[in-house]
Amino acid sequence: MPPTPSLRHPRRLAATLLTSSLLVGGLLTAPTAAAAPSAAATSAVRVNQVGYLPDGPKRATVVTTATQSLTWQLRDASGTVVASGATVPRGADTPSGQSVQVADFSSYRGTGSGYVLAVDGSGSVPFDIRANLYDALRSDAMAFFYHQRSGIPIDASLAGSAYARPAGHLGVAPNKGDTSVPCQATVCDYTQDVRGGWYDAGDHGKYVVNGGISTWLMVNSFERAKRAGKDAALGDSTLRVPERDNGVPDVLDEARWELDFLMRMQVPENKPYAGMAFHKIHDADWTGMPTRPEQDAQPRELHRPSTAATLNLAAAAAQCARVFRPYDAALADRCLSAARRAWTAARANPALYAPDSDSTGGGAYGDTKVTDEFYWAAAELYATTGDSDYRDAVTDSSWHTSPTAFSDYGFGWADTAALGRLTLATVPNGLPASDRDRVRASVTAAADGYLSRMADQGYAVPVPADGYFWGSNGAVAGDAIVLAVAGELTGNERYRTGALETMDYLLGRNAIGQSYVSGYGEKSSRNQHHRFWAHQLDASLPNPPAGSLAGGPNSALQDPVAQEKLAGCAPAACYIDDIGSYSTNEVAVNWNAPLAWLAAYAAERSSTGEPTGACAVTYKGDSVWSTGFTATVTVKNTGSKSMDGWKLSWTYPAGQRVTNAWNATVTQEGTAVVARNADWNRTIEPGATASFGVRGTYKGTNPSPRAFTLNGHACT
């Protein structure tokens, strides 16, 4: 059985008592409902409404009762037929409750705008085929987090005039926080400055467990791009953040806004539960709809520390210490100190659970299974420090060998073991080669399962038919991340194909022909549940900004609007673009974070579909003496394409230090080493090799490194 929707995202369970009304200015009023999508308004030919990459998969789903193949035609903007073929009947599609066929026009490599796919008298909405298809979405999906910032004015020059606003929750009337926030009764007898961070969703709450996974995904997006040599697109002055031009990659600047908040949520020394993290901070009661952040007059409260929140802090801060070090060593040190303190405190308080009943004024985020958070935090601390204590915590965890670390229903704030696996599979570390290979195999096995499920469904969705719960779109995007990482580890193009097809689903190739990303597609979500982006309730307020992902179909129908408008819906069709449908149409940082990750991945690969790291590496010790060594490293291109430029990464398992190198430029941060090609050996043809040498020092033992990645791909 899947996790219950309330476990996945229990934001509004108390609000369901309000029948079909919304709180507006503190009064009960009937909602202004958007019309449910109608069959007449939705083409039977379901496509990615933004478009397709020239070298990527190009498939569409056709809703039809026909049982025989149908002819499809791809027409350019002038109406000229540029490709044609026959659909493949799929019959009944259980999640959508529809009979469908699939049209595959992947072989067409032309580019342009205004394409239409015509099948059996129906035409799709127009779409593009171009290499830079996802560049704007990469920027907009990342910008969502700037819009959601608490404690800072939102600047019109960065966000647009409709979205500019004063800082929220800095203790300026009528706000009553967040610079000196008291605890709930009996929790603590002091106040804490917990300003900053991101508003979690459509309300003004800030939650460590959701902030932790969202921050991890943002930083992981950069860490993966850097492994692939594609980090420039997320670098300094590339995104819309006020910290631009400070020498730090913009995506890390955005993540730091939340990281600083997470560390402010840590219980001070000499206080009960010192080192733990408060579970959340939000209003004492639910605010009305709409309410701008700076106009929120509710008292604010800190809620009791929890083991889950503390381990989220440990994991995110440990990752920070690793990734931020080249850009801000002082922050990296502060993050590592916070991570170690949090780990120690969580070990001392392993079962301090947040209660499901604590849902007045904010979501409960209750979680009584935290062994997965322990595993994730240990993996991050081990990958960052190499310390044996954290290694032992990783290998002793049941999650290290569990076949369920990658759930059929995706990872999420309550299911984090997969995050530990992804880190151990991709970040060089000292695990034995056999253990490393097993971890990597678990990633590809999970990805294979997602691909198998996609192949069995008419809309190529990686979640099962019973996987349409609260926030299902976040789960879909998370599964795409696993597919993308499997592609990184293997160089196999089918994983990239699967990851891109999940983007097709989010952008319109789905049961209701709806793009769930605001501003993208002819029929895109525009009335997501949010207290400021509430144009449906107040015409003076904006719709959500472009790049905001709606939660998506939720077959449990957990709000009054969904219950009234969607009764009897097939699981994949249980969605309505109405601000009152918080269980299908809210926004949240933990859903936009995987969208931002996926958009960055798709955008950086828009110019080529070729994997760049099919490789084998030999590390040969040439000589060794009491304190030093020399070694030759040979890189072989085992792929079918020329390699133009290469970056080889590894970690020394015993703290060795490189002091000199030849035939490559070698740098080292801690135990992590990066070797980049010289000008004369930058190209490695298929089957050819490039070699370079290193000289270094060691203390005690001098074991050879076990794992290498080339241009972000694991080598054999």
N, C-alpha and C positions, 0 to 999 in steps of 0.2 A: 504494500500500500504506500502511496506517496505521503510525504509529510503533510500534516493538516495545514490548510491555508492560514489558520490562525498562528501556527508556528512560523510560517514563512513571513508573514507581514501583518502583525496584529494591530494595525494602527487605529482602526475605527470601530472596534467591536461594541464599545459603549454607545457609539453614535447610532447604531442600528435601532436603538430604542426611540429614535425621533421620527418613526414612520417614514413618510415620503416627503418630509420637509427639510429645509436647511435653516441653520441659524444665520440670519442676516442682521447685523447690527444688534445682536442679542435677542432678536425677536424671531418667532417661528413664522416663516412665509413659504409659500409653495415655490418650488424651483422652476426656473425657466428651462425646460427640457429641449435639448437639440433633437431633431428628428432622427429616429433610428435609420441606419442605412437601408435603403430600399433596393429591391432587385432591379427596378427600372432605372435607378440612378447608377448602378454598378455594372460595368461591362462584364460579360461572361468570360472574357479573356483577361486573366489576372497576371500582371507583369510587375516587375520592379518599376515603380512609377518614376524613379529618378533615372534609371537606365542600367547599362551593363558596361563592363570593361571590355576592350577589344579582344584581349587574350583570355578572358574569363568565361565561365559558364553562362549560357543565355537560354534560359528555359522559362516557359510560361505554362500556367494551368488553365484549362478551358472547362468551364462548367457546362455540361451537356448530357442529355439523356441518350445520345447516339451511342451505339455499341460498336460501330465500325470506325476505322480511321477516317479522319477529316483532313482536307487539304488546308495547309496554312500558307500565308504569304507575308513576307516582311516587306513593307513599303517605306520608302524614304519620304522626306518632307514634301517632295513634288508629286508623290503618289506612284512613283515608279517601283515596280516589283524588283527587289534586289536579291531576294532569296525565297525559296519555297520548299515545301516538303509535306510530309504526312505526320499527323499526331499519333501518339501511342495511347490506345484506350487503357485506362486504369480501373474503370468501374467504380464501385462504391468506396468512398473515402470515409472511414469511420469518424475521425475527429471532426470533420466538417459537416458530415451528414449529406454530402453531395456525391453525384456521379461525375467523374472528371476524366479528362484526357490531358496528355502532356505534349507540348510542342517544344522541340529542341532545335534552336538555330545557332548553336555554339560555333559552328564552322564558319559563320559569317564574321569577317574581321574588319569590315569597313567601319568608318567613323562618321559621326554627324549628329544632328539634332532633329527631333520631330518624327522619328520612326514610329510606325504603327504596325502591330501584328494583327492581321485579319484572319479569322477562322469562322467558317460556316455563317457568313453574313454579319458577324460581330467584329468590331475593331477594338483594340486595346486603347487605353489612354496613350498619348504621345510620350516617348521617352528618348533618351540620348544613348549613344554608344561613344565613349571617349575615355582616354587614358586618365584624365584628371577628374574623373567622375566624383570621387569622394573627398577631394581637397577641401571643399567648403564644409562638408559635414564633419570632417576631422576638427576644423576650427570651431564650428558651432556646438558640437557635442561637448568639447572641452570648455567652451565659454559658459555652458550651463552652470558650472560650478562657481564662476565669478558672480553670476546672477544670484546664486543661492548663499553668498557670503553674508554672515552676520557680523556686526560690529565695524562696518566700514561703509562709507557712502559709495553707492554704485554710480559710476561716472558715465554721463551721457556719451562722451567721446569713445568709450569702450563698449557700452551696452546698448546705445541708442537712446534717444530722448524719452521714448515711451517707457523705458525700463529704469531710468535714473531715479534714485530715491535717496533720502538721508540714511545714515547708518541706523540699523535696528539694534535694540537691546544693548545700549551703552549707558543705561541709567539716566537717560534724558527723558523727562516727563513727556508723555504719560508712561513710557517704559519704566519698569522696575528692576531691570537687570541689564547685563550679566556681569557687572564689575564687582559685585559683592552679593553673592547669592547664598541664602541660607539653605540648610537641609530641610527635608521633611521632618516632622516631629519625630523625635527619638532616634534619628539617624546620626546627627552630629550637633555640636553646640557652637559652631563657628561658621563663618562665611568664607566663600572662595571666589576669586576672580576667574571666571571661566568665559571671558569674552572671546569673540572670534568664532572660527569654525564655519561649517556650512549648515544652514537649515536643512533638515533631513529630507523633507518632502513638501507637501502642500500646507503644512502647519509650521510653527515656529520652534519646534522641538529640535534638540541636538542630542544624538545618541552615539555612544562610543562604539557599540557593536556594529552599527551600520556605517559609521564613519571610518572604522578600522578597515573593513573590507574594501570600501570605496577608495580610501587613500592607497591601500595596497595595489589596487588595480591601476590607478593613475600612475604610480611610481613604476609598477611592473611594465606598463606600456612603454615607458621610456627605457627601462632596463633591457627589455627585449629589442627595442629599436636600436639601442646602442650595440648590442651583440651583433645585430645584422648590419651595422655600419650605416643605418638609416636615421640616426637620431637628430640630424640637422633640422628635419621638418618639425621637431618639437623643441628646438633649441631656443636660445635667447632671442626675443623680439619676433617670435613667430605666432604667438597667440595673443588674445585680448586680455591681458592682465596688467594691473598698474605697476608691477615690479619690472616691466620690460627694461631691457638695456642695462641689466645689473650683472651680466656675466654668468647668470644661472639659467639653465633651460627653463622656459616658461612653464612647462607642465610640472616641473618640480616646484617652481614658485607657487603654483596653485595648490599643489599637494601640501606645501609647507603651511598654508593658511589653516588647513585642518590639523596637521601634525602639531602645531603650536597649541591648538585647542585641546587635542587629546592629552597632551602632556600637562596642561592646566587642570585637567580632570583627575590627576593623580593625587591621592591623599598625601598630605605633607608628612614629613618625619615627625615623630613624637606625638602622633595622633593615632587613635584606634584605626586599625587596618592600614597603617602606613604603607605606601607603595602600591596599594590597590587603586583601581580607577572607579570613580563614581559611574554608575550605570548610564545615567542620562540626566539632562536638565531640560525642563520645559515648563509651560504654564501650569498653574494650579488647577485650571479647568479649561475645557475646550473653548477657544475663541470663536467668534462668529465669522460668517462668510459674507462679504470679504473683509479682511483686516490687513492693512499694510503693516509691515514689520515695525516701523517706527511709531505706529499708532496702537500697538498692543499694550493695554493697561493691566493685564493680568499679572499677579505676583508670580515670580519664578522660583523653582525649587530644585535642589539637588536630590537625587534619589540614591538609595543605599548602594555602596560599592558591590560589584559582582565579580565572580571569577571569570566569566565570559568577557566582560568589558576589560578586565585587567590583562587577559591574554591577547585580546585584540590590540591593546596598547603595546604589549611586549612585541608582538609580531610586526606591527607597522613601524614601531620605533627602531627595531633591529634592522629592518629593510632600509629605513632612512639612513642609519649609520653606514651602511654599505654603499648606497647609491649616491648620497649627497657628499661623501668625503672629498671627491675631487673638486667640489665647488664651494663647500663651506665646512671646513674641518671642525670648527667650533660647534656648529649645529650637529654634525655627525657624532661628536663626543657626547653632547647633551642627549641625543637620541639613544645612544648606546647605554648611557647611565640610566635613563628612564626605563629602557627595555630590561636591563638586568634587575633593577629594583622591582619592576612589575612581575618578572618571572619568579623571583624569590618570594614575593608576597602571595602570588597565586599558588605556589607550592605549599605555603603555610596555610592557605585558606582554599582548599581545592573544591569545596562544595558550597560556596556562597552564591546561591542562585537568585536571579531576579524573578519575582513572582508574576505569574500571568494575570493576577488580579490588579496589578498596578497599572491601570489603563485609563485613569482619569486625567484628561488634559494632554495625554500623549500615549503613544503605543507602548505596550508592555515589553516587547522583545524578550519574553521569557525563554530560557534555555536551560534545561536540566541535564543536558549531555554536553560536557565540555572537554571530554577526552580528545576530540578532534581539534579544539582550540589549543590544547596543550601540545599536540603534535605539530600544528602549524607554527606556533611560537617557537618551539624547539628547533624546527627546521630553519626558520629565519635566523635565529641566534647562532646556530651552528654554521650556516652558510656565511655569516658575517664574521664570526670570530674563529671558527675552527676548534673551539674548546671541546675537550672530551666529555665534559659533563652534559653539554647540549647534544653531542653526538649520541651519548648513551640514552638520553631522553627520547631521541628520535628512534633509535633502533629497538628500544624496549617497548615502544608504544605499539599497541595492537593495530593501530592505523597504518603502521609502516608496511605491513604485509596484507592488510585487509583487502579483499576484492571489492569492497563497497566504498572505498575512498572516493571514487568517482560515481556519484549517484545517477540513476536513470533520469532523475529530475533536476540535475544540475547542482552546482555549488551555490551557496548563499550565506547570509550572515549567520545562520544556524547550522551550516554544514560546510566546514572550512578545511577538512582534511585534504581535499584536492589541492588547495593552495600550497600546502606544505609539499605535496608531491611535485607540483609544477616547479617550485623553487629548487628542490633537490635534483630534478631532472635537467635543469637548464643552467643553474649557477654552479661553476666549478667548486668542488668540495672534496673532502678526503674520504668519502665512503669507498669501500672496496669496489673494484670494477664490477664484480658480479652483482653487488647490491645496487650500484648505479644503473646497470643494465636492466635489472628487474624493475626499478622505479620508472625508467624510461619506457619499458615495455608496457607498464600499466597505463601510461598516458596514451600510447598508440592503441592499446586494447580498448580503452574507453572511447577513443575517437572512432575506432572501427565499429563499435556498437552504435554510436550516433549516426554514422554513415549508413549502416544497415537499416536503422529505423527511418532515415530520410528516404532511402530507396523504396521502402514499403508504403510511403505516404504520397498522396497526390500533390501535396504542397511542399514536400521535402523539408519537414520540420524535425529537429532532433529530439523533441520531447514526445513521450508516449501520449496516447489518446486521453489518459487520465492525468496528464501533467499540466492541464490548464488551470492553474491555481492563481492566487493573488500574486501579481508580479511575474506572470509567465513569460513576458517578453524579456525580462532580465535573465531568466533561466535559459532562454533560447540564445541570447547573446553570450552568456557564460559558456554554453556548450560550444559555441563557435570559437571561443578562445582556446578551449582544449583541442579542437580541430587544428587551429593555427599552430599551436605549439607542437602537435604531432608532426605537422609539416616541417617545422623547424628542425625537429630531431631526426627526421628521416629523409628530407628532401623530396618526399613523394607528393606530386602535384594534386593527387585526389583529395588530400586534406585541405589544401587551399581552396579547391573547388567547393568542398562542403562548407567551409567557413563563409565563402562569398554567397552561397545559396541561402544561408541563414539571413544574410542582409537582404536578399530578395524578399524573404518572408516579412521582415520588419517593414519593408518599404512598399508593400502592396500586393505581393504574390501570396495571398492568404484567403481564407474562407469568405471574408467580407469585402475583399478588394480595397482595403484601408491601409494607407501608410500610417504607421503608428508614431512617426517622427514628425513633429510639427514643422511646417515650412518646407517639407520635402514630399513632392508628389501632388497630383491634381486633387486627390481626395485624402488629405492628411488630417490628423488629429489637431484640434485647435481649442478645445474646451476642457483641457485637463484640470483635475481637481487641485486648486491652488488658491491661497488666500489673497495674493496680490495679482497674479495673472488671471483675473476673474472677469474678463470682459462680458461673459455670458450673463453675469449678475449685475454688472455696473459698466455701462458703456464708456465711462471715463478711464477705466483700467484696461491694460493691454491683454491680448491673448498670450499664451506662453511663447517665449522666444523660439526661433528656429533651432532645431537640434534637441528638443525636449522629447524624451521617449515616454509614451503612455505605458501604464502597467500591463495592459493587454487582457486577453480573454481570461475569464475566471468563472468556471462552470459552477462554483458554489454560490454565485449571485449574493454577495454579502453586503449589499446596501439596498435601500428601498427603491431607488431609481432602477437599478438592474433587475430587481425582483418584479417590478411593475412592467418594464419595457422588454425584458428578455426572457420571460418565462417560456420554458420548452426549448431553449436554444441548444444546438449542438455544441459540444465543448469548445471547439475552435471558433465559434461564432458568438460566444458570450461576452460581447464587448459593446459599449455604447459611448460615443463621444459627447458626454454630458458632464458638466462640472459637478453634478450631484452624485455621480457614480464613482465614489472613491475606491471601490473594490475592483474596478476594471480600468479606471481612467486617471488615477493619481500619477504624479511624477515622484521620483525618489533618487537620491544620489547613488544608491547601490544598483539601480537599473541604468542610469545614464553612464556610470563608470564603465561597465562592459561595452556599452554602445560606443563610447569614446575610444576605448581600446581597439575595438573592431574596426571603427572608421579609420583610425590611424594605420592599422595593419593593411586595410584595403587600399588606402591612398598611397602608401609607400610602395606598394607592389603594382601600381597602376601602369608603370612603364614596361614591365616585363613579367612574364609568368614563370621564368626559369628559376628554379632553386639555385642558390649560389654557393652551397657548402657541401656537396657530395664529396667526401674526402676520407683519407686515411692518414694517420700521423704516426711516425716512428720517433721516439725519444731515446737516443743512444748515449749512455755515459761514456765519454772518451778517456777521461782520467779523473782520479780522485786522490786527495791527500788529506791531512788531518783536519783542515778547516776549509778546504775549497774543492772545486770540481770544474770540469768543462764537459759540455755535452753538445751533440749535434741533433738538430730537430729537422726532420724531413716531412714535407707536406706533399701528398699526392692527390691530384684531381681525379676522383673516381667517377665523375659525372660525364655527361655527353656534351657539355658546352664549355667553351673557353672561360677561364676565370680571370677577369680583368680587375686586379687589385684584391688583396687578401689581408685579413686580420685574424690571427690565431690567438686564442685565449686558453689559459690553464691556471691551475692553482697548485702551489707547492704544498705537499702534505705535512712537511716538517719545518716550515718557516724559512726555507732557503731564500737567499737574496741574490739577485742577478747584479753583478758589478760591471759587466762588459758584454758586448754582443757584436757580431759581425754578420754581414749580408742581410740584416733586418734591423729595424728600429724597435728596441724593446724597452717597455716601461713597466713599472711595478707599483702597485698600491696594496700594502699589506702583503698577503700571500698571493694575491691575484696578479698574473702576468699577462701582458698583451704584447704580441710581436706583429709589426706591420711590415709589409713588403718594402724592399728598396726599389728605386726607379727601374733598375734593370731586370728585376725578377718579378715584376708586378703581374705578369701574365703567365698563367699555368694552363697549358693546353690539356684536353682530355687525355688521361693516362700518363701525363708528365708530372715531374716533381720539382720542388724548390727546397733548398736546404739552407739553414743558417746555424750559427753556433752561439753558445752562451758560456760565460764564465761566471761563477758565483761562489758564495760562501755558505757554510752551514755549521750547525752546532749539534753534536750528538750523532744523529743518523742522517742519511742523504737518500731517501727513497725517491724513485722517479714519479712524476705526476701521472695520474691514472686517466684523466678525462680531458679532452680537448674539444673546443668549438671553433669552427672556421666560418667567418662571416655570419655568426649567429647560429650555425647548424652544428649538431654534434657529429664528431668524426669517429670512425672505428679505429 
